[in-house]
């Protein structure tokens, strides 16, 4: 009789686990720095979320941790039904760093994150048609987001249009921020756009094709 009761107990507990999918625990780690000087951000609480599918906000919290004296952080987490991972500095809101799975895949260890990320931007020309002194190139000026820079022809291949030594990256992902650079020659109706995938703390080169 005791054998039968024990057998029934095993069946009941086994069935309680039926239909539950076991999720693998993953690790995300790296260092959080104040800026490109790589001064560590110490004792900073961090919260890991996952962005909801086809939504704008993060889903429930996956994990939390606090940086150590070197700015090092590590999360052990299980993914929920969402898309990109989001690291936030507060439990409910505040600034966020988005981690795009398409950028990192499974390489989510020893990442570098920056509280105030900046980068250097170099805008130059790739000229196959120099035009003449009667022509003018216009472009969006990232030294002044609302401004425009202009350059009179003829244009020289490899010519640097302008440099932004320290561009403050707005709403960055952990890896880069996307900005569209518009430029045109003479007529603004012929405007062309180039995507700038601005990566923090390195030289980012934007090339305008003049042809």
N, C-alpha and C positions, 0 to 999 in steps of 0.2 A: 504493500500500500504506500509506504514511504517512497518507494522507487517511482511509483506512478505520479505522486504529488510533485516530486523533484523534477520529473520529466515535463509535467505540465507547466511548472514554474519557468523552466528554461524556454519552453515554447512561447509563453506569454512575453517574457523579456525580449526574446528574439524578434517577435512581431512588433513590439513597440519601436524597434529601430527600423522597421521596414519602410521603404519609401523616402528615407532621409538620405540625402546625398552628402557624402563626406567631402568637405572643402579643404584644399591644401592650404597650409599656412605659408605665406610669402613674407619676404623681408625687403624693406626699403630703407636704405641708410645713406648717410652723407654728412657733409659739414655745412653749417649755416654761417655765412660771413656777413659783416656789416656792409661792405662794398668791395671794390676790386683790390683794395689793399689787403684783403683776406684777414682782416681783424675778426676774430671769432665772436659770435653772439652767444654769450654764456647764459645758462639758466633760463632759456627761453622756452616756454610751453608751446608745443606744436600739436596740431590736431589733423588727422588724416581722414579725408572724406573721399567719396567716389561720386562723380557727376552722374546725375540721373539720365537714363536714356531719353533722347529727344526732349530734354528739359534744360533749364537755364541755371538751376541752382544745384548745390551738392546734396547728396542723399544723406543717410544716417552716418554717424561717425564710425569709422572702422577701427581706429586706434589713436592713442595719444602718447606723447613722450616729452622729455625735457632735454635740451642740449646740455652737454657737459662743459668743462672749462675750456675745451678746444673747439666748441661749437658743434661737436659730433652729435648726431641723432640717429636713432634706429627705430623703425616700426615693424612689429610682427602683426600681420593682419590676414584676414580672409576676405577675398573680393565679394562684393554684393552684385546685384544686377545693375550695373552701371557702365559708364564709359571711362573717361580719363580720371586719374587720381588728382586730388586737390589737397595741398598742404595749406592750412590756415593758421594764423597767429592767435586767433581767439576761438573759443568753442562755438560761437554763434555767428560771428561776422568778421569784418576786418579784411586786411589784405590777404591775398591768396596767390600761391604759385601753382600753376597747373602742370601736370606731368602727362604728356600725351603718349599713349601706348605705342603709337606709330613711330615715335621718335626713339624710344628706348627699348621696346620689346621686353625682354626679361632681364635686361641689364639695369637693375634698380639698386645697385650698391655703389658706395663711394661717389655719390653725386655731389656737385657743388651748387649751393643755393646762395643767393645774395639778397639781403634785406633791401638795399638800395642799389639795384643793378644799373650800371652804365656801360656804354661801349663807345668806341671810336668809329666814326663813319667817314669814309673817303668816297667822294663822287667823282668819277672820271669819265672820259669820252673814248668810245671806240669808233674812230672815224674812217669811213670808206668813201665818203663824199665830203670834201672840205667846205663847200658852198663859197660865198664871197662876202666881202665887207658889207654888202647890202642886206645880209641875212643876220637874224638874231635868234639865239637859242634861249628859251625860257624854261625854268624848272621850279618845282616846289623847293623851298629852302628849309631844311631841317634845323638850321640854326635859329629859325623863327618860323614856327609851324604855319602861321598865317601869311608868311611872306613869300616872295618870288625872287629868284636870282636870275640875272640875264647875262649873256655873253655874246659879243659881236663876232661874226665870222671874219675871215675864214677859220675853220676849226682844225685843231691839230690832234692827231691820233695820240692817245695816252694822256692828253691834257687833263689836269685836275680842275674840276669846276669849283669845288669847295671842300673843306674838311670840318667835321664837328669833333673836337677833341674828346668831349665827355658828354655823350647824349644820354639823358635820363630816360630809361626804358619804362614806358607806361604799360600797366597791366601785363607784365611779362609772364610767360610760361617759365618753367624751370630751365628750359633750353634756349628759347628764343622768343622774340616778338615779331609779328609780321606788320610791316608798314608798306604802303603803296607810294612809290615815287613817280610823280607825273612830270613829263617834259614835252616840249613841242618846239618847232621851229617856225617862227613868223606868225602862224595862224593857230590860235588856241583850239580850233575845231579839229586839229590834227594831233591832239594830245595822245601820248603813249604812256603806258604804265609799266613800271618794273617793281616786282616784289622784293622788298628788303627783309630777309630773315635775319634780324639783328641778334647776334649772339653776344652775351655779356662778357665784358672784360677782354675783348680782342678787337683787332682791326676788322671792320666790315666794309667791303668794297662794293659799291654800286656802280654798274656800268651802263651808260646811255649809248645806245647804238645810233650813230649819226650816219644816215645813208640816203 
